Amino acid sequence: MSAAVSPQKSTTDRKKRRDPRAPAWMRRGVRALGALSPRLASEAVTPLFFRSQRRLDATPEQAAVFARARPLDVPFGRETVRAHVFGEGPRTALLVHGWNGRAAQMAPFVEPLLDDGWRVVALDHLGHGESSGRGTSLPEMARVLSAVAPRFEPTAAIGHSLGAASLVVALSDGARFGRVALIAPPASPEPWLARFGHALELDARTLAAVRGTIERRAGRALAELDGAALAATLDAPALIVHDRDDREVPIGSGERLHYAWSGSRFLVTAGLGHLRILRHPDVVDSVRRFVGGQVIGGADGGVSGAASGSV
């Protein structure tokens, strides 16, 4: 890497994220309904937890890359998953975006992988990008991967944020992706529930009811989605990349996965945050080399180094 490779000690978030609040009228309404019935309040607000907030537009640079893709719609129940297929290589790399993102965010990896002879398949999750639906959940994202990925027989997968978490869940459910690179992966859905409760100012009883409704609709208990617990059961070669200044998913999540995942490699960056890490050339190159089976700096199971700076 262009920056010096050096060991990294344990880290804490230096900058605190500011979680958004729901509009005052909504918070007042949920509070009043919760006072009458936490169950009814949970039924009213839980759909918001699963709904993607907006269809993120691709940047001109991302759109230029994805204009070369062959679009392919893959049925999933009553919905349709959009796959973007590049190249004809003998091995396939799967690209998986995160919550409120889209496949085009993974554009920086496309050209380097094509140059290495890969076929590249980038998926839009349900409720995102060019796929159908209004939202999704972590268990459903994992089910989509388990159902759609075998069609392409990937031998490597690269995921970002909740897309990385969906790869972990899918792997624990028996999916096979070969070598996996997880960028800014959350280790647990608990912080998302806490932020949701904070945004709506839910009291403890209503938040507990919301948890139950979420788990019922998602078909999985939140405790079953703890990435570190799942990682301890996995043996796929894994590279975990996380930035010390990530305000969306603190680096402690990446550390938890790394320490639980036997033989994983951990790459620490600085100054890139949650999104810019996807387009830093050192990160892209390290991921490209890892999924290709090449050796990258540092020892297996140790912290590999730092790609400091910004783009």
C-alpha positions in Angstrom: 0.0 0.0 0.0 1.1 3.6 -0.6 0.9 4.4 3.1 3.2 2.9 5.7 2.0 -0.4 7.0 2.0 -0.3 10.8 0.2 -2.2 13.6 -2.9 -0.6 15.0 -4.1 -0.8 18.6 -7.7 -1.0 19.7 -9.7 2.0 18.6 -12.7 4.1 19.6 -14.8 6.4 17.6 -13.3 9.9 17.9 -16.3 11.7 16.4 -19.8 11.0 17.6 -22.4 10.7 15.0 -25.6 12.7 15.3 -28.6 10.5 14.8 -31.6 12.1 13.1 -34.9 12.6 14.8 -38.3 11.9 13.4 -40.6 15.0 12.9 -42.1 16.3 16.1 -45.6 15.5 15.1 -44.7 11.8 14.5 -42.9 11.5 17.8 -45.9 13.0 19.6 -48.3 10.7 17.8 -46.2 7.5 18.5 -45.8 8.5 22.1 -49.5 9.0 22.5 -50.3 5.7 20.8 -47.6 3.9 22.9 -49.2 5.1 26.1 -52.5 3.4 25.0 -50.9 0.3 23.5 -47.2 -0.4 22.9 -48.3 -3.2 20.6 -50.4 -0.9 18.4 -47.6 1.6 18.3 -45.1 -1.0 17.3 -47.4 -2.2 14.5 -47.6 1.4 13.3 -43.9 2.2 13.2 -42.2 -1.1 12.4 -42.8 -0.7 8.6 -40.5 2.4 8.8 -37.7 0.2 10.1 -37.7 -1.9 7.0 -38.3 0.9 4.4 -35.4 2.3 2.5 -35.5 6.0 2.7 -34.6 7.0 -0.8 -33.4 5.7 -4.1 -29.8 7.0 -4.2 -28.8 8.3 -7.6 -25.6 7.1 -9.2 -22.9 9.8 -9.6 -21.9 10.6 -13.2 -18.7 8.6 -12.7 -20.6 5.6 -11.3 -23.2 5.8 -14.1 -20.5 5.8 -16.8 -19.1 2.5 -15.4 -22.5 0.9 -15.0 -23.5 1.9 -18.5 -21.3 -1.0 -19.7 -23.2 -3.6 -17.6 -25.6 -6.1 -19.0 -28.8 -5.7 -16.8 -30.4 -8.9 -15.7 -33.6 -9.2 -13.7 -33.8 -12.1 -11.3 -37.2 -13.1 -9.8 -37.3 -13.3 -6.0 -40.8 -14.2 -4.8 -43.1 -11.4 -6.0 -40.2 -9.0 -6.4 -37.3 -8.6 -8.9 -33.7 -8.2 -8.1 -31.6 -6.3 -10.6 -28.2 -7.7 -11.4 -25.6 -5.8 -13.3 -23.2 -8.1 -15.1 -19.8 -7.1 -16.5 -17.3 -9.2 -18.5 -17.1 -12.9 -19.3 -14.3 -14.1 -17.1 -14.0 -17.7 -15.9 -14.5 -16.6 -12.2 -17.1 -14.3 -10.8 -16.9 -11.6 -8.1 -20.1 -10.5 -6.4 -20.5 -6.9 -5.3 -23.0 -6.1 -2.6 -24.0 -2.6 -1.5 -25.3 -1.4 1.9 -28.5 0.2 3.3 -29.9 3.1 1.3 -27.2 2.5 -1.3 -27.1 1.0 -4.7 -24.9 -1.3 -6.7 -23.3 1.6 -8.5 -21.5 2.6 -5.3 -19.3 -0.4 -5.8 -18.2 1.0 -9.2 -14.5 1.5 -8.1 -14.0 -2.2 -7.9 -15.4 -3.0 -11.4 -12.5 -2.0 -13.7 -9.7 -3.5 -11.5 -11.5 -6.8 -11.3 -12.2 -6.9 -15.0 -8.6 -6.2 -15.7 -7.7 -9.2 -13.6 -10.0 -11.4 -15.7 -13.1 -11.6 -13.5 -16.7 -11.5 -14.4 -18.3 -9.0 -12.1 -21.9 -9.1 -10.9 -23.3 -6.2 -8.8 -26.7 -6.6 -7.2 -29.3 -3.9 -6.2 -31.0 -5.1 -3.0 -34.8 -5.0 -2.9 -36.1 -1.5 -2.3 -32.8 -0.1 -3.6 -31.4 0.9 -7.0 -33.2 -0.7 -9.9 -34.7 -3.6 -7.9 -38.4 -3.6 -7.0 -39.9 -3.2 -3.6 -40.0 -0.4 -1.0 -37.6 -1.8 1.5 -36.0 -4.9 2.9 -34.3 -6.4 6.0 -31.0 -8.0 6.9 -32.5 -11.5 6.9 -34.1 -10.8 3.5 -30.9 -9.4 2.1 -29.2 -12.7 3.1 -32.0 -14.7 1.6 -31.6 -12.8 -1.7 -27.9 -13.6 -1.7 -28.5 -17.2 -1.0 -31.1 -17.5 -3.7 -29.6 -15.3 -6.4 -25.8 -15.9 -6.0 -25.8 -19.6 -7.0 -27.0 -18.5 -10.5 -23.6 -16.8 -11.0 -21.4 -19.2 -9.0 -19.3 -16.5 -7.4 -15.8 -17.4 -6.2 -15.4 -14.1 -4.3 -17.7 -11.5 -2.8 -17.2 -7.9 -1.7 -19.7 -6.3 0.6 -20.1 -2.8 2.1 -21.9 -1.9 5.4 -25.2 -3.8 5.7 -24.3 -5.6 2.5 -21.3 -7.0 4.2 -23.4 -8.1 7.1 -25.8 -9.8 4.7 -22.9 -11.8 3.3 -22.0 -13.0 6.9 -25.6 -14.1 7.5 -25.8 -15.8 4.2 -22.6 -17.6 4.8 -23.8 -18.8 8.2 -27.0 -20.1 6.4 -24.8 -22.2 4.1 -24.2 -20.0 1.1 -20.7 -20.2 -0.6 -18.9 -17.2 -2.0 -15.3 -18.2 -1.8 -13.1 -15.4 -0.5 -15.0 -12.5 1.1 -14.0 -8.9 1.6 -16.2 -7.0 4.2 -15.9 -3.2 4.1 -17.2 -1.3 7.2 -19.3 -4.2 8.3 -21.7 -3.8 11.3 -21.4 -6.6 13.8 -24.9 -6.4 15.2 -28.4 -5.1 14.4 -28.8 -3.8 17.9 -27.4 -0.3 17.2 -29.9 0.1 14.3 -32.8 -0.7 16.6 -31.4 1.8 19.3 -31.1 4.5 16.7 -34.7 3.8 15.5 -35.9 4.1 19.0 -34.0 7.3 19.6 -35.3 8.9 16.4 -38.9 8.2 17.5 -38.3 8.8 21.2 -39.8 5.4 22.0 -40.1 4.4 25.7 -38.8 1.1 26.9 -42.2 -0.7 26.6 -42.8 0.4 23.1 -39.3 -0.3 22.0 -39.6 -3.8 23.4 -42.8 -4.2 21.4 -41.1 -2.9 18.3 -38.3 -5.5 18.7 -40.9 -8.3 18.9 -42.7 -7.0 15.8 -39.4 -6.6 13.8 -38.3 -10.1 14.7 -41.7 -11.6 13.8 -41.8 -9.9 10.4 -38.1 -10.5 9.7 -38.4 -14.2 10.7 -35.3 -14.0 12.8 -34.5 -13.0 16.4 -32.0 -10.1 16.5 -29.7 -12.2 18.7 -29.4 -14.7 15.8 -28.0 -12.0 13.6 -25.0 -11.1 15.7 -22.2 -11.0 13.2 -19.4 -11.9 15.7 -21.3 -15.0 16.9 -21.9 -16.1 13.3 -18.3 -15.3 12.3 -17.0 -17.7 14.9 -18.6 -20.5 12.9 -17.2 -19.5 9.5 -14.0 -20.6 7.8 -14.2 -18.7 4.5 -11.0 -16.6 3.9 -12.0 -13.1 4.9 -10.6 -9.6 4.7 -12.2 -7.0 6.9 -11.6 -3.3 6.1 -12.7 -0.6 8.5 -11.9 3.1 9.0 -11.0 4.5 12.4 -13.1 7.6 11.6 -16.3 5.8 10.5 -19.2 7.6 12.1 -21.9 5.4 10.7 -20.5 2.0 11.8 -17.8 2.4 14.5 -14.6 0.4 13.9 -15.3 -1.7 17.0 -17.8 -3.6 14.8 -15.0 -4.6 12.4 -12.8 -5.5 15.3 -15.4 -7.8 16.8 -15.8 -9.6 13.5 -12.1 -9.9 13.0 -11.4 -11.4 16.5 -14.2 -13.9 16.1 -13.4 -15.0 12.6 -10.5 -17.4 12.7 -7.8 -16.6 10.1 -9.4 -13.3 9.0 -7.3 -10.3 8.0 -8.0 -6.8 9.2 -7.1 -3.7 7.3 -7.4 -0.4 9.2 -7.7 2.9 7.4 -7.9 6.5 8.7 -9.6 9.6 7.4 -11.9 7.9 4.9 -15.1 7.4 6.9 -18.0 5.2 5.9 -18.3 5.9 2.1 -15.0 7.3 0.8 -13.3 4.0 1.9 -15.1 2.5 -1.1 -13.1 4.5 -3.6 -9.7 4.9 -2.0 -7.2 3.3 -4.5 -5.2 1.6 -1.7 -8.4 -0.1 -0.4 -9.5 -1.1 -3.8 -6.1 -2.6 -4.6 -5.9 -4.5 -1.4 -9.4 -6.0 -1.9 -8.6 -6.8 -5.5 -5.4 -8.6 -4.5 -7.1 -10.4 -1.6 -10.0 -11.8 -3.6 -7.5 -12.9 -6.3 -5.6 -14.9 -3.7 -2.6 -12.7 -3.5 -0.8 -11.9 -0.3 -1.3 -8.5 1.3 0.7 -6.8 4.0 0.5 -8.2 7.6 0.0 -11.6 9.1 -3.2 -13.7 8.9 -5.3 -12.8 11.9 -3.5 -9.6 12.6 -4.1 -6.0 11.8 -2.7 -5.4 8.4 -2.0 -1.8 8.3 -3.3 1.7 7.5 -4.2 3.5 4.4 -4.3 7.0 5.8 -5.4 10.1 4.1 -8.5 11.1 2.1 -9.8 11.1 -1.5 
